[in-house]
């Protein structure tokens, strides 16, 4: 979980891939931390399939009871990502 929280500071392709993997395969706490870290990246860095996977993961996460701050961050990320990939998703 801590790794997912700090990987956004790297801003490198490897960090992006690791975070996406954490979203796909991590426990929900790890996936949540990874999504929050991914929200720090420029949304145009995500390829359309990645954006779709992230948006699906956000939907799953928002269906769970999450703290209000997490919910706000995820909703903001969801909006930003959808805007950046409006024609592709």
C-alpha positions as CSV (number, residue, x, y, z in Angstrom):
1,X,0.0,0.0,0.0
2,X,2.8,2.4,0.9
3,X,4.5,1.6,-2.4
4,X,1.3,2.5,-4.3
5,X,1.2,5.7,-2.3
6,X,4.7,6.9,-3.3
7,X,5.0,5.6,-6.9
8,X,3.3,8.7,-8.3
9,X,6.4,10.6,-7.3
10,X,8.4,8.7,-9.8
11,X,6.3,9.9,-12.8
12,X,7.9,7.2,-15.0
13,X,6.5,4.6,-17.3
14,X,7.6,1.8,-14.9
15,X,5.7,3.4,-12.1
16,X,2.7,3.7,-14.3
17,X,2.8,0.1,-15.2
18,X,3.3,-1.0,-11.5
19,X,0.4,1.1,-10.4
20,X,-1.9,-0.3,-13.1
21,X,-0.9,-3.8,-12.0
22,X,-1.7,-2.9,-8.4
23,X,-5.2,-1.7,-9.4
24,X,-5.8,-5.0,-11.3
25,X,-4.4,-7.4,-8.8
26,X,-4.0,-5.7,-5.4
27,X,-6.2,-6.0,-2.4
28,X,-8.8,-3.2,-2.3
29,X,-6.7,-1.0,0.0
30,X,-3.8,-1.3,-2.4
31,X,-6.0,-0.7,-5.4
32,X,-7.4,2.4,-3.8
33,X,-3.9,3.7,-3.0
34,X,-2.8,2.9,-6.6
35,X,-5.8,4.7,-8.1
36,X,-5.1,7.8,-5.9
37,X,-1.5,7.8,-7.1
38,X,-2.6,7.4,-10.7
39,X,-4.8,10.4,-10.3
40,X,-1.5,12.5,-10.0
41,X,-0.5,11.5,-13.6
42,X,-1.4,13.5,-16.6
43,X,-4.6,11.7,-17.9
44,X,-3.4,11.9,-21.5
45,X,-0.6,9.5,-20.6
46,X,-3.1,6.6,-20.4
47,X,-3.8,4.7,-23.5
48,X,-7.6,4.2,-24.1
49,X,-7.6,0.6,-22.9
50,X,-5.8,1.7,-19.7
51,X,-8.2,4.5,-19.2
52,X,-11.2,2.1,-19.6
53,X,-9.7,-0.3,-17.0
54,X,-9.0,2.6,-14.6
55,X,-12.6,3.9,-15.0
56,X,-14.0,0.4,-14.4
57,X,-11.8,0.1,-11.3
58,X,-13.0,3.5,-10.0
59,X,-16.6,2.4,-10.5
60,X,-16.0,-0.8,-8.5
61,X,-14.2,1.2,-5.8
62,X,-17.0,3.8,-5.6
63,X,-19.6,1.0,-5.2
64,X,-17.8,0.2,-1.9
65,X,-18.2,2.4,1.2
66,X,-15.1,4.6,1.1
67,X,-14.2,7.6,3.2
68,X,-15.5,11.0,1.8
69,X,-12.1,12.2,0.9
70,X,-11.3,9.1,-1.1
71,X,-14.7,9.4,-2.8
72,X,-14.0,13.0,-3.7
73,X,-10.6,12.2,-5.1
74,X,-11.9,9.2,-7.1
75,X,-14.8,11.2,-8.5
76,X,-12.5,14.0,-9.6
77,X,-10.1,11.5,-11.2
78,X,-13.0,9.8,-13.0
79,X,-14.2,13.2,-14.4
80,X,-10.7,14.2,-15.5
81,X,-10.0,10.9,-17.1
82,X,-13.4,10.8,-18.9
83,X,-12.8,14.3,-20.2
84,X,-9.3,13.4,-21.5
85,X,-10.5,10.3,-23.2
86,X,-14.0,11.4,-24.3
87,X,-13.6,10.3,-27.9
88,X,-11.8,7.0,-27.1
89,X,-13.8,5.5,-24.2
